Amino acid sequence: MVKDRIFTLQQIIESENNFIRKYSQKKILSIAGEKIANYLYEYFSSKKILFICGKGNNGMDGINAFGYLKSRKVKVEKFIINNSNKNNICFEELNKKVSKNNLIIDCIFGTGLNRKIKGDFEKIIKLINISKKKIISVDVPSGVNGNNGQISSCVVNASKTIVMGLNKPAYFLLPSKSFCGDLIFLDLGLKPPKDCSPKVSLIRKNLFVKKVPKFGINTNKYKKGHVLVIGGEMSGASRIAAISARKVGAGLSTIAVIKRYLKFYNSIDPGTILKEFNFNLLENKDVLVIGPGLGRSVRKSEIIKIIQTFTRPIVIDADAISIFKNHKVEFYNLLTKKKDIVVTPHEGEFKRVFNFPDKDKIKSSLKASENINNTVLFKGNDTVVTFPDKEVFIDNNATQTLATAGTGDMLCGLIAGFLAQKMDFKSAIQTSLWINGKLSKIKKNVIIEDFLSSIPTVLSLIKNNN
């Protein structure tokens, strides 16, 4: 579905140009204005509405919508910022119009903004924001870069943003997503260009719901897979990963630690196996998790040898990433020789081993995935997952509730648990992120113990397709 796809500015321009070649620019502007007006008429016709319009196509969308609403006798006004008045804006007039209207429609700048907002435009945006009036932005809130989610020094803080036909990255990436409010999708009849690279999509349940493992009565714990977690001095993180894997169906979880750390695991979950580490333990395991709870005292050479030796899927997180901070090329060379690896850094860990100056999270993730020829799951409230085939997914299901100790370790365990049951790589990651997001929306979930206890409930929503 187009609603589940995300398109770069270049892809959207190509789509619009294809439409214009077939019809005309006047037609697309007319359709946009009419669709905006229809939405506002349906939900806000009793309000006093003020359109604040810039000089570009975004402003024209607003002017056209204004005309449609005026013809329907809606109480509507407009304030146009154009070449003739941009250096001599009548703020007294604008103040009066803002004061007497209930709803402000922001049509100042569109998705193509790539410069700093200053001068009178900055004053206008600040005036709109401090008015405390309800604001609906058309296309993107003015001050947002639609392509990469970055914001200018000032930005309209919208309660809703009207999506003009195709989703843009800014709706789902930080910091811009926090200024967009609720998204209102309007179908303008635009068709995505045939060649969409990279292909970027939202994670939705329909991607994986039919692929979640289900076992018959003849199954046993060995058929459901065995996850091996390499533990360390931080026993809690390793235990969370091991428990999470079993919570989603893995038959067995083993934590392997070197002898001097065994004492930290006295209170291990009774269903998790604890072993003193030796390389023979890497045999006959279905998935390896390395990083959660590892600590900084483990030697890099040991991590390298473990990764080189293991021949099945690997989830790499936390300290197993950070240890390569000053050895980036070595990290890349290690992973490019392997397959079926997912690296799951948060922002700090990502910067340590990839450290790209580009603020575009999608571009950075693509480059990181290319460097290691494996999957990169760049965590955050705007998690971006990039696969080696350059297919990208953004997870917009999670809330800030996940910002608590242990949720990253839980995610590693979820991924490993599904991979152990022979779920395909993409689906295992998509399912795990979706579960993570659902867990974050359960009100009683505050700390990691709450999240872990709710995993079976959320998993049943998938298996029952609810």
PyMOL commands that set and color helices and strands:
alter all, ss='L'
color gray80, all
select helices_A, chain A and resi 2-4+9-22+25-44+57-71+91-100+119-130+169-171+177-180+205-207+235-247+259-265+279-282+300-309+319-322+328-336+347-353+361-372+400-402+407-420+425-440+448-463
alter helices_A, ss='H'
color red, helices_A
select strands_A, chain A and resi 5-6+49-53+76-80+103-107+134-138+160-164+182-186+199-202+226-230+252-257+273-276+287-290+314-316+341-343+375-378+384-386+391-394
alter strands_A, ss='S'
color yellow, strands_A
deselect
rebuild
show_as cartoon
